[in-house]
Amino acid sequence: MHSFSQAGQDLFAAHCLNYKKDGFYYELGANEPFLGSNTAFLEIEFNFSGISIEFVDYLCQLFNQKRKNPCFNFDLNHKSLTEILDEQNAPRIIDFMSHDLDGHDSRLNSLKTFDFNKYKVAVLCWEHDFYDGGEQTKIEGEKFLEDNGMVLVCKSVKWQGKAFESWAVDPTLVPENLWKPLVCENLEYTEILGRIGNE
């Protein structure tokens, strides 16, 4: 299986979803349609549908030329994550949510606009860039996720030695045997993927 993600987020999601087909993703900060994409693998290999948001207009246009599922050029200062899902008639269960935005305020403020009482997220990868001044963003964001029933499976995932993301699951949607062996903190992403590959 060919991962497109920077740090195997797509493989983590596929594993925790037990390689589910025909699921639904929600992607914030889509960037390139394939290079570094956290959702292309799910779309291609497992026939996922989904919604992507990208703030750079030409990247959004490129995405829509190359990918099956739509990308929207929305400003999250004027729309909440929940409002976008409402407008697109999204399913109430989001199988995978990739939250990869630039700027500590954007990362935290947009995350807090997600209504976990209205929509459930099975697997979530959230960028906080702890290594680059994101300590408070990480602390507040992780607390928000835990307060909303998410379990932080992999805290401070590292890419080339830099802690930049945390990965979480909803334990009511993801069986414990799929996520519990992966529980860790401050591990290089390759070590986490090694655990998946060795199961």
GIUR-V727397 format. One record per residue. RES is the residue in three letters. SS is DSSP state (H for helix, E for strand, L for the rest). PHI is phi as a letter, one per 30 degrees, with the letter a starting at -180 (none if undefined). Layout:
BEGIN
RES;SS;PHI
RES;SS;PHI
END
This chain:
BEGIN
MET;L;none
HIS;L;c
SER;L;d
PHE;L;c
SER;E;d
GLN;L;d
ALA;L;b
GLY;L;i
GLN;H;e
ASP;H;d
LEU;H;d
PHE;H;d
ALA;H;d
ALA;H;e
HIS;H;d
CYS;H;d
LEU;L;c
ASN;L;h
TYR;L;h
LYS;L;d
LYS;L;c
ASP;L;i
GLY;L;d
PHE;E;b
TYR;E;c
TYR;E;b
GLU;E;b
LEU;E;c
GLY;L;i
ALA;L;d
ASN;L;i
GLU;L;d
PRO;L;d
PHE;L;b
LEU;L;d
GLY;E;i
SER;L;d
ASN;L;d
THR;L;b
ALA;H;e
PHE;H;e
LEU;H;d
GLU;H;d
ILE;H;d
GLU;H;d
PHE;H;b
ASN;L;h
PHE;L;d
SER;E;c
GLY;E;l
ILE;E;b
SER;E;c
ILE;E;b
GLU;L;b
PHE;L;c
VAL;L;d
ASP;H;e
TYR;H;d
LEU;H;d
CYS;H;d
GLN;H;d
LEU;H;d
PHE;H;e
ASN;H;d
GLN;H;d
LYS;H;c
ARG;L;c
LYS;L;d
ASN;L;d
PRO;E;d
CYS;E;b
PHE;E;c
ASN;L;c
PHE;L;c
ASP;L;c
LEU;L;d
ASN;L;d
HIS;L;c
LYS;L;b
SER;L;d
LEU;H;e
THR;H;d
GLU;H;d
ILE;H;d
LEU;H;d
ASP;H;e
GLU;H;d
GLN;L;c
ASN;L;h
ALA;L;d
PRO;L;d
ARG;L;d
ILE;E;c
ILE;E;c
ASP;E;d
PHE;E;b
MET;E;b
SER;E;c
HIS;E;c
ASP;L;b
LEU;L;c
ASP;L;d
GLY;L;j
HIS;H;d
ASP;H;d
SER;H;d
ARG;H;d
LEU;H;d
ASN;H;d
SER;H;d
LEU;H;e
LYS;L;d
THR;L;d
PHE;L;d
ASP;L;c
PHE;L;d
ASN;L;d
LYS;L;c
TYR;L;b
LYS;E;c
VAL;E;b
ALA;E;d
VAL;E;b
LEU;E;b
CYS;E;c
TRP;E;b
GLU;E;d
HIS;L;b
ASP;L;h
PHE;H;e
TYR;H;d
ASP;H;c
GLY;L;i
GLY;L;c
GLU;H;e
GLN;H;d
THR;H;e
LYS;H;d
ILE;H;d
GLU;H;d
GLY;H;d
GLU;H;d
LYS;H;d
PHE;H;d
LEU;H;d
GLU;H;d
ASP;H;d
ASN;L;c
GLY;L;i
MET;E;d
VAL;E;c
LEU;E;d
VAL;E;d
CYS;E;b
LYS;E;c
SER;E;h
VAL;E;d
LYS;E;c
TRP;E;b
GLN;L;h
GLY;L;i
LYS;E;c
ALA;E;d
PHE;E;b
GLU;E;b
SER;E;b
TRP;E;c
ALA;E;b
VAL;E;b
ASP;E;c
PRO;L;d
THR;L;d
LEU;L;c
VAL;L;c
PRO;L;e
GLU;H;e
ASN;H;d
LEU;H;d
TRP;H;c
LYS;H;d
PRO;H;d
LEU;H;c
VAL;L;e
CYS;E;a
GLU;E;b
ASN;L;i
LEU;L;c
GLU;E;d
TYR;H;e
THR;H;d
GLU;H;d
ILE;H;d
LEU;H;d
GLY;H;d
ARG;H;d
ILE;H;d
GLY;H;d
ASN;L;c
GLU;L;d
END
